[in-house]
Amino acid sequence: MRVKVATEFNKILRAHLKSEGMTQKMLAEFADIPETTFNRWLQHNKQPSMSDACKVAKVLRVTLNDLIPPEIYK
């Protein structure tokens, strides 16, 4: 289950980065999250903590459900 959530989060995060014209480094700085953490999410399909996901959602001006849709838990 965690791998599925992490994989979907990875895809959604990449799409938001692209649409916003942001790099992972920029988002990491704005969200005050270490860039190495972003590398784990994007390169190794690791699931973010809820607090980190909330920080990212706030910077991207989206809801947490936009980043981690509830239906991926089914």
Secondary structure as UniProt FT lines:
FT   HELIX           2..20
FT   HELIX           24..31
FT   HELIX           35..43
FT   HELIX           50..60
FT   HELIX           64..67
FT   HELIX           70..73
//
